Amino acid sequence: MSINLRRIRIGAVATVGLPTLYMAALFVIPIFVFFIYSFWQVRGYALVREWTLDNYVEVATNASYTVFIIRSILIGLLTAAVTVLLSYPVAYDMAFRMKEGREVVLFLIILSLFSSYLVRVYAWKTILGSNGIINQFLIGVGLVDQPVSWLIYTPFSVVVTLTSVFMPITILPIYSVLMNIHPNLLEASRDLGAGPATTFLKVTLPLSMPGVVAGFVFTFVLTAGDYITPQLLGGPNGQLIGNSIVSQFGVLSNWPLGAAITFYVIAIFFALFLLGSLLTKRLGIRR
């Protein structure tokens, strides 16, 4: 009996204790250190370890940071919405209409995740650029006389590129949920006289909402905090809050202010998630 208890304890330590230590060492402790940094300041290129809220006051009262945060939220929401709308039909076809070749398409989607992020961004820079494929086509067919300027170095180019980059991440959770919908539910809906549209709206779509929400949240978080695509394709009006954070940690070497911006943004995103959860619950109760 004691041997079994000892094995159970060892198993509990191995399955719970070690992952907890791993997360604490590589995730919790670094975040806590930067949280402490956010209450310090840099004066004359020297770190002053005096507790103050000046960094947070600077972030909250500086109009530039407010603009970057609002732009990041809007671009993140727009990109997440567009990505979900484009990803859902792909996931739906894979789950219900592709009897053959489904594994091949799934493999290609997963394989795209192994391609370099920068390669995909530079590919879109080539496509949307003044000498890119789109502008050359428009000029060639006579629709325009000179390259279209708003295709690149604008929020439009940021949304297009981020949508392309994060579509595979959005497709996978939606596809996973759709594959778990039992065919008997769809057959029961048809047996009760519901047409394809009614079955989709009343059965398939509600049951697939966990995957839709997961894909939307993943895309929003990753795009709203992205800084590489805005840096390369955003131009002056396409910079996001991530670019400000990077500049504080890099060029300006003001780690306390960079940490304060980071946690300020995290607090805003967390508040948005709570608001979204409350709205989702209320809508669910009404249904």
PEWOCOR-V577308 format. One record per pair of residues at least 4 apart in sequence whose C-alpha atoms are under 8 Angstrom apart, sorted by the first residue. I is the first residue (numbers start at 1). J is the second residue. D is the distance in whole Angstrom. If there is no record, write none. Layout:
BEGIN
i=I j=J d=D
i=I j=J d=D
END
This chain:
BEGIN
i=1 j=5 d=6
i=2 j=6 d=6
i=3 j=7 d=6
i=4 j=8 d=6
i=5 j=9 d=6
i=6 j=10 d=6
i=7 j=11 d=6
i=8 j=12 d=6
i=9 j=13 d=6
i=10 j=14 d=6
i=11 j=15 d=6
i=12 j=16 d=6
i=12 j=17 d=7
i=13 j=17 d=4
i=13 j=18 d=6
i=14 j=18 d=5
i=14 j=19 d=8
i=15 j=19 d=7
i=16 j=20 d=6
i=17 j=21 d=6
i=18 j=22 d=6
i=19 j=23 d=6
i=20 j=24 d=6
i=21 j=25 d=6
i=22 j=26 d=6
i=22 j=27 d=8
i=23 j=27 d=5
i=23 j=28 d=6
i=24 j=28 d=5
i=24 j=29 d=6
i=25 j=29 d=6
i=25 j=30 d=8
i=26 j=30 d=7
i=27 j=31 d=6
i=28 j=32 d=6
i=29 j=33 d=6
i=30 j=34 d=6
i=31 j=35 d=6
i=32 j=36 d=6
i=33 j=37 d=6
i=34 j=38 d=6
i=34 j=256 d=8
i=34 j=259 d=6
i=35 j=39 d=7
i=35 j=259 d=7
i=35 j=260 d=8
i=35 j=263 d=7
i=36 j=40 d=7
i=37 j=41 d=8
i=37 j=255 d=7
i=37 j=256 d=5
i=37 j=259 d=7
i=37 j=260 d=8
i=38 j=55 d=7
i=38 j=56 d=8
i=38 j=255 d=8
i=38 j=256 d=4
i=38 j=257 d=6
i=38 j=258 d=7
i=38 j=259 d=5
i=38 j=260 d=5
i=39 j=50 d=7
i=39 j=51 d=5
i=39 j=52 d=5
i=39 j=53 d=6
i=39 j=54 d=8
i=39 j=55 d=7
i=39 j=256 d=7
i=39 j=260 d=8
i=40 j=47 d=7
i=40 j=48 d=6
i=40 j=49 d=5
i=40 j=50 d=5
i=40 j=51 d=6
i=40 j=52 d=6
i=40 j=55 d=8
i=40 j=256 d=6
i=41 j=47 d=6
i=41 j=48 d=5
i=41 j=49 d=7
i=41 j=50 d=7
i=41 j=52 d=8
i=41 j=55 d=7
i=41 j=254 d=8
i=41 j=256 d=6
i=41 j=257 d=7
i=42 j=46 d=5
i=42 j=47 d=5
i=42 j=48 d=6
i=42 j=254 d=6
i=42 j=255 d=8
i=42 j=256 d=7
i=43 j=47 d=6
i=43 j=48 d=7
i=45 j=253 d=8
i=53 j=57 d=6
i=54 j=58 d=6
i=55 j=59 d=6
i=55 j=256 d=7
i=55 j=257 d=5
i=55 j=260 d=6
i=56 j=60 d=6
i=56 j=257 d=8
i=56 j=260 d=6
i=56 j=261 d=7
i=56 j=264 d=7
i=57 j=61 d=6
i=58 j=62 d=6
i=59 j=65 d=6
i=59 j=66 d=8
i=59 j=260 d=7
i=59 j=261 d=6
i=59 j=264 d=8
i=60 j=65 d=8
i=60 j=66 d=7
i=61 j=66 d=8
i=62 j=66 d=7
i=63 j=67 d=6
i=64 j=68 d=6
i=65 j=69 d=6
i=65 j=241 d=7
i=65 j=244 d=8
i=66 j=70 d=6
i=67 j=71 d=6
i=68 j=72 d=6
i=68 j=239 d=7
i=68 j=240 d=5
i=68 j=241 d=5
i=69 j=73 d=6
i=69 j=240 d=7
i=69 j=241 d=5
i=69 j=265 d=7
i=70 j=74 d=6
i=71 j=75 d=6
i=71 j=240 d=6
i=71 j=241 d=8
i=72 j=76 d=6
i=72 j=223 d=8
i=72 j=224 d=5
i=72 j=225 d=7
i=72 j=240 d=5
i=72 j=241 d=6
i=73 j=77 d=6
i=73 j=224 d=6
i=74 j=78 d=6
i=75 j=79 d=6
i=75 j=155 d=8
i=75 j=159 d=7
i=75 j=223 d=8
i=75 j=224 d=7
i=76 j=80 d=6
i=76 j=219 d=7
i=76 j=220 d=5
i=76 j=221 d=7
i=76 j=223 d=5
i=76 j=224 d=4
i=77 j=81 d=6
i=77 j=220 d=6
i=77 j=224 d=8
i=78 j=82 d=6
i=78 j=159 d=7
i=79 j=83 d=6
i=79 j=159 d=5
i=79 j=160 d=8
i=79 j=162 d=7
i=79 j=163 d=6
i=79 j=219 d=7
i=79 j=220 d=7
i=79 j=223 d=7
i=80 j=84 d=6
i=80 j=163 d=8
i=80 j=215 d=8
i=80 j=216 d=5
i=80 j=217 d=7
i=80 j=219 d=5
i=80 j=220 d=5
i=80 j=223 d=8
i=81 j=85 d=6
i=81 j=216 d=7
i=82 j=86 d=6
i=82 j=163 d=7
i=83 j=87 d=6
i=83 j=163 d=5
i=83 j=164 d=8
i=83 j=166 d=7
i=83 j=167 d=6
i=83 j=170 d=7
i=83 j=216 d=8
i=83 j=219 d=8
i=84 j=88 d=6
i=84 j=167 d=8
i=84 j=170 d=7
i=84 j=171 d=8
i=84 j=212 d=7
i=84 j=215 d=7
i=84 j=216 d=6
i=85 j=89 d=7
i=86 j=90 d=7
i=86 j=167 d=8
i=87 j=91 d=6
i=87 j=167 d=6
i=87 j=168 d=8
i=87 j=170 d=6
i=87 j=171 d=5
i=87 j=174 d=8
i=88 j=92 d=6
i=88 j=171 d=7
i=88 j=174 d=7
i=88 j=175 d=8
i=88 j=212 d=8
i=89 j=93 d=6
i=90 j=94 d=6
i=90 j=171 d=7
i=91 j=95 d=6
i=91 j=171 d=6
i=91 j=172 d=7
i=91 j=174 d=6
i=91 j=175 d=5
i=91 j=178 d=8
i=92 j=96 d=6
i=92 j=97 d=7
i=92 j=175 d=7
i=92 j=178 d=7
i=93 j=97 d=5
i=93 j=98 d=6
i=94 j=98 d=5
i=94 j=102 d=6
i=94 j=105 d=8
i=94 j=175 d=7
i=95 j=102 d=8
i=95 j=175 d=6
i=95 j=178 d=6
i=95 j=179 d=6
i=96 j=179 d=8
i=98 j=102 d=6
i=101 j=105 d=6
i=102 j=106 d=6
i=103 j=107 d=6
i=104 j=108 d=6
i=105 j=109 d=6
i=106 j=110 d=6
i=107 j=111 d=6
i=108 j=112 d=6
i=109 j=113 d=7
i=109 j=168 d=6
i=110 j=114 d=7
i=110 j=168 d=7
i=111 j=115 d=7
i=112 j=168 d=7
i=113 j=168 d=7
i=115 j=119 d=7
i=115 j=120 d=8
i=116 j=120 d=7
i=117 j=121 d=6
i=117 j=165 d=7
i=118 j=122 d=6
i=119 j=123 d=6
i=120 j=124 d=6
i=120 j=165 d=7
i=121 j=125 d=6
i=121 j=161 d=7
i=121 j=165 d=8
i=121 j=229 d=7
i=121 j=232 d=8
i=122 j=126 d=6
i=123 j=127 d=6
i=124 j=128 d=6
i=124 j=161 d=6
i=125 j=129 d=6
i=125 j=132 d=8
i=125 j=152 d=7
i=125 j=232 d=8
i=125 j=233 d=7
i=126 j=131 d=8
i=126 j=132 d=5
i=126 j=133 d=7
i=127 j=132 d=5
i=127 j=133 d=5
i=127 j=134 d=6
i=128 j=132 d=5
i=128 j=133 d=7
i=128 j=134 d=6
i=128 j=135 d=7
i=128 j=151 d=6
i=128 j=152 d=6
i=128 j=157 d=7
i=129 j=133 d=8
i=129 j=135 d=7
i=129 j=151 d=7
i=129 j=152 d=6
i=130 j=135 d=6
i=130 j=136 d=8
i=130 j=147 d=5
i=130 j=148 d=7
i=130 j=149 d=7
i=130 j=152 d=8
i=131 j=135 d=6
i=131 j=136 d=6
i=131 j=147 d=8
i=132 j=136 d=6
i=133 j=137 d=6
i=134 j=138 d=6
i=135 j=139 d=6
i=135 j=147 d=5
i=135 j=148 d=6
i=136 j=140 d=6
i=136 j=147 d=8
i=137 j=141 d=6
i=138 j=142 d=6
i=138 j=143 d=5
i=138 j=144 d=6
i=139 j=143 d=6
i=139 j=144 d=5
i=139 j=145 d=6
i=139 j=146 d=7
i=139 j=147 d=7
i=144 j=148 d=8
i=150 j=154 d=6
i=150 j=156 d=7
i=150 j=157 d=8
i=151 j=156 d=7
i=151 j=157 d=6
i=152 j=156 d=7
i=152 j=157 d=5
i=152 j=233 d=6
i=152 j=234 d=7
i=152 j=235 d=8
i=153 j=157 d=6
i=153 j=158 d=8
i=153 j=232 d=8
i=153 j=233 d=5
i=153 j=234 d=4
i=153 j=235 d=4
i=153 j=236 d=7
i=153 j=237 d=8
i=153 j=238 d=7
i=154 j=158 d=7
i=154 j=233 d=7
i=154 j=234 d=5
i=154 j=235 d=6
i=154 j=236 d=8
i=154 j=237 d=6
i=154 j=238 d=5
i=155 j=159 d=6
i=155 j=234 d=6
i=155 j=237 d=7
i=155 j=238 d=5
i=156 j=160 d=6
i=157 j=161 d=6
i=157 j=233 d=6
i=157 j=234 d=7
i=158 j=162 d=6
i=158 j=229 d=6
i=158 j=230 d=6
i=158 j=233 d=6
i=158 j=234 d=6
i=158 j=238 d=7
i=159 j=163 d=6
i=160 j=164 d=6
i=161 j=165 d=6
i=161 j=229 d=7
i=162 j=166 d=6
i=162 j=223 d=7
i=162 j=229 d=7
i=163 j=167 d=6
i=166 j=170 d=6
i=166 j=219 d=6
i=167 j=171 d=6
i=168 j=172 d=6
i=169 j=173 d=7
i=169 j=215 d=7
i=169 j=218 d=8
i=169 j=219 d=8
i=170 j=174 d=7
i=170 j=212 d=8
i=170 j=214 d=8
i=170 j=215 d=4
i=170 j=216 d=7
i=170 j=218 d=7
i=170 j=219 d=7
i=171 j=175 d=6
i=171 j=215 d=7
i=172 j=176 d=6
i=172 j=215 d=8
i=173 j=177 d=6
i=173 j=211 d=5
i=173 j=212 d=7
i=173 j=214 d=7
i=173 j=215 d=6
i=174 j=178 d=6
i=174 j=208 d=7
i=174 j=210 d=8
i=174 j=211 d=4
i=174 j=212 d=6
i=174 j=214 d=8
i=174 j=215 d=7
i=175 j=179 d=6
i=175 j=211 d=8
i=176 j=180 d=7
i=176 j=211 d=7
i=177 j=181 d=7
i=177 j=207 d=8
i=177 j=208 d=6
i=177 j=210 d=7
i=177 j=211 d=6
i=178 j=204 d=8
i=178 j=207 d=8
i=178 j=208 d=6
i=178 j=211 d=8
i=181 j=185 d=8
i=181 j=204 d=8
i=181 j=207 d=7
i=181 j=208 d=8
i=182 j=186 d=7
i=183 j=187 d=6
i=184 j=188 d=6
i=185 j=189 d=6
i=185 j=203 d=8
i=186 j=190 d=6
i=186 j=199 d=7
i=186 j=203 d=7
i=186 j=204 d=8
i=187 j=191 d=6
i=188 j=192 d=6
i=189 j=193 d=7
i=189 j=194 d=6
i=189 j=199 d=6
i=189 j=203 d=8
i=190 j=194 d=5
i=190 j=195 d=6
i=190 j=196 d=8
i=190 j=199 d=7
i=194 j=198 d=6
i=194 j=199 d=6
i=195 j=199 d=6
i=196 j=200 d=6
i=197 j=201 d=6
i=198 j=202 d=6
i=198 j=203 d=8
i=199 j=203 d=5
i=199 j=204 d=7
i=200 j=204 d=5
i=200 j=205 d=6
i=201 j=205 d=5
i=201 j=206 d=7
i=202 j=206 d=7
i=203 j=207 d=6
i=204 j=208 d=6
i=205 j=209 d=6
i=208 j=212 d=6
i=209 j=213 d=6
i=210 j=214 d=6
i=211 j=215 d=6
i=212 j=216 d=6
i=213 j=217 d=6
i=214 j=218 d=6
i=215 j=219 d=6
i=216 j=220 d=6
i=217 j=221 d=6
i=218 j=222 d=6
i=219 j=223 d=6
i=220 j=224 d=6
i=221 j=225 d=6
i=222 j=226 d=6
i=224 j=240 d=7
i=224 j=241 d=8
i=224 j=242 d=8
i=225 j=240 d=7
i=225 j=241 d=7
i=225 j=242 d=5
i=226 j=230 d=7
i=226 j=240 d=7
i=226 j=242 d=6
i=226 j=243 d=8
i=227 j=231 d=6
i=227 j=239 d=8
i=227 j=240 d=7
i=227 j=241 d=8
i=227 j=242 d=5
i=227 j=243 d=5
i=227 j=246 d=8
i=228 j=232 d=6
i=228 j=243 d=8
i=229 j=233 d=6
i=229 j=234 d=7
i=230 j=234 d=4
i=230 j=235 d=7
i=230 j=238 d=6
i=230 j=239 d=5
i=230 j=240 d=7
i=230 j=243 d=8
i=231 j=235 d=7
i=231 j=239 d=7
i=231 j=243 d=7
i=233 j=238 d=8
i=234 j=238 d=4
i=234 j=239 d=6
i=235 j=239 d=7
i=239 j=243 d=6
i=240 j=244 d=7
i=241 j=245 d=6
i=242 j=246 d=6
i=243 j=247 d=6
i=244 j=248 d=6
i=244 j=258 d=8
i=245 j=249 d=6
i=245 j=258 d=5
i=245 j=259 d=8
i=245 j=261 d=7
i=245 j=262 d=7
i=246 j=250 d=6
i=246 j=258 d=8
i=247 j=251 d=5
i=247 j=252 d=6
i=247 j=253 d=8
i=248 j=252 d=5
i=248 j=253 d=6
i=248 j=254 d=5
i=248 j=255 d=6
i=248 j=257 d=7
i=248 j=258 d=5
i=249 j=253 d=5
i=249 j=254 d=6
i=249 j=255 d=5
i=249 j=258 d=6
i=250 j=254 d=8
i=254 j=258 d=6
i=255 j=259 d=6
i=256 j=260 d=6
i=257 j=261 d=6
i=258 j=262 d=6
i=259 j=263 d=6
i=260 j=264 d=6
i=261 j=265 d=6
i=262 j=266 d=6
i=263 j=267 d=6
i=264 j=268 d=6
i=265 j=269 d=6
i=266 j=270 d=6
i=267 j=271 d=6
i=268 j=272 d=6
i=269 j=273 d=6
i=270 j=274 d=6
i=271 j=275 d=6
i=272 j=276 d=6
i=273 j=277 d=6
i=274 j=278 d=6
i=275 j=279 d=6
i=276 j=280 d=6
i=277 j=281 d=6
i=278 j=282 d=6
i=279 j=283 d=6
i=280 j=284 d=6
i=281 j=285 d=6
i=282 j=286 d=6
i=283 j=287 d=6
END
